Amino acid sequence: THRIVPIVADRAVDSSFGTGAVKVTPAHDVTDFEIGERHHLPHISVIDKFGKMTAEAGNDFQGLSVTEARGLVLQLLQEANVLDHEEQITHSVAYCSRSNTVIEPLLSKQWFMKTKPMAANALAAIKQGKTKVVPARFTKVLVNWLTNIRDWNISRQLWWGHRIPIWYCIACDEPTASILEPRAKCKKCGNKAFRQDDGTLDTWFSSGLWTFSTLGWPKKTRDLARFHPTSVLGTGWDILFFWVARMMMLSTYLLKEVPFKTVYLHGLVLNAEGKKMSKSKGTGVDPLIMIDKYGTDALRLSLIVGTTSGLDFRLTEAKIAGQRNFCNKLWNVSRYVLSQPAPTQKAAKASSLADHWILGRLNEVTRTVSHHLDQFQFSLAVETLQQFLWNDFADWYVEIQKVEKNTALLHHVLRQYLILLHPFAPFITEAIWTAMGEKKLLMIELWPTIKKPNASDVRMIGDFKQFQLLITGLRNLKLRGNDNKPLEMATTVKGSELITQLTNVTFGKTTGQDVVIAGTTITVAHEVATKFTTWRERERAQLTTYVSNKQRLADNEKAPAQVRAQAKTELTLAKQRIAEL
């Protein structure tokens, strides 16, 4: 360039890499720009917007492309005999995803918004508790961003978007931010001809107005008064700053109130290999294909079950297929219930131990699901509902109904269950609801009330759990002690018809050896009792060791939270298994 070049020392340069000295072009590199700011270097633009070298690059280079200029630099260094040697170095170069060409940063005129005053309003709202973030750990991230915020470049050189509301005088190029009247004059030169800025507003600026611009603002509409601020905003953690922070800044500045009371942050959906889904890269799961194959509700449930707020998760076809199986189970259970006509006028009342138990469990599930929804723990809410359908309603109550019929209560339980599941699986629940003869849509049905359990409810739930242990024990006795062949037993326990229906074990005047199952003495043949007792003791010993190991892991505060949570779940199941033994 035939110019004197100043030499500066800066921490951004790695002295152990290459020669330890690099050229600095503040007008063409983000890091170099920051170095230039620290050392007050001039911003010399040597590349224009067409990718050609400017006059500032020197007479030898002006008009050349970037690639041609690089070749000439090497040639001139060789001719001057100042080139020591060449090395091949692998490094990162930014490429445009559309044109597949190298991105060359350039200086350009942009419009900026001073964000410090707006950020102060948003920070105050967070500290005063007007807006809370779920999970809470992201509050610190949001506060950090707002505290260290820089001025915001709100202009973009794009074809589509809200055009920047800035006009320039054609005569003197003076800008004005006022929306011009036909007879307006330039305040500087008096000219009446203007042109509007060709740029568009940053997408996040337009999106930042969303909570109130959609409700009629800047007019004081009824909708704005009624629906602002929004109760809950749900979005991905990755746009906490790009969108959430901008909405908070703009709303607290323009409306003097927060845009929402709660921000719920979910994780990113990754594919089976743990890569972020991208249509352009072909790393995604096409939701339309999954819906055609497994159903909309199966896809919805697979996005909820097993996920934790703020944490990324993998979505696989196998997981979606698993939720399809749950939907099939619900459908088949509902078909059985619908095959048992409920009396039209008879209220659902409990008449047996099983009836009291299922009503108590349904009330427990309603309370638990309501709590999880209040805490934004959606996965736990769905898991609670799925366990109730599989383990309580289908495996126990529906089977008992084949002996002790109470069709009015059977329909009541299914009806309330559909209400609880509807937010997560709206299509299948609405279809079953309609099939049950309901006239109103399920989506507008009131949420069930939660009954406070009394001593009788608690006692009956406990009694039925003891009955469940007996049935499970008899099934194990038949399976482990008699190779699952027909088995006869002698006992004084009541309910022979129901027990036989659930276990396929018959009552008789059997002699042999006593076995205690769930506090009940059972008499079976000697060889059956011996095989069963041996198996039970071995199983109990193995589970006791397993529980001890899982307990240590669950109590280990140094272990990751997810690992400890999984250990606690497995610990609960193992203890339940020991109780069944």
Buried (B, 14 or more C-beta within 10 A) or exposed (E): EEEEEEEEEBEEBEEEEEEEEBEBBBBBBEEBBEBBEEEEBEEBBBBBEEBBBBEBBBEBBBEBEBEEBEEBBEEBEEEEEEEEEEEEEEEEEEEEEEEEEEEEBEEEEEBEBEBEEBBBBBBEBBEEEBBEBBBEEBBEBBBEBBEEBEEBEBBBEEEEBEEBBBBBBBBEEBBBEEEBEEEEBBEEEEEEEBEEBEBBBBBBBBBBBBBBBEBBBEEEBEEBEEBBBBEEBBBBBEBBBBBBBBBBBBBBBBBEBBBBBBBBBBBEBBBEEEEEBEEEEEBBBEBEEBBEBBBBBBBBBBBBBBBBBBBBBBBBBEBBBBBBEBBEBBEEBBEBBBEBEBEEEEEBEBEBBBBBBBBBBBBBBBBBBBBBBEEBBBBBBBBBBBEBBBEBBBEBBBBBBEBBEBBBBBBBBBBBBBBBBBBBBBBBBBBBBEEBEBEEEBEEBEBBEBBEBEEEBEEBBEEBBEBBBBBBBBBBBBBBBBEEEEBBBBBEBEBEEBBBBBBEBEBEEBEBBEBEBBEBEBBBBEEBBBBBBEBBEEBEEEBEEBBEEBBEBBEEEEBEEEEBEBBBEBBEEBBEBEEBB
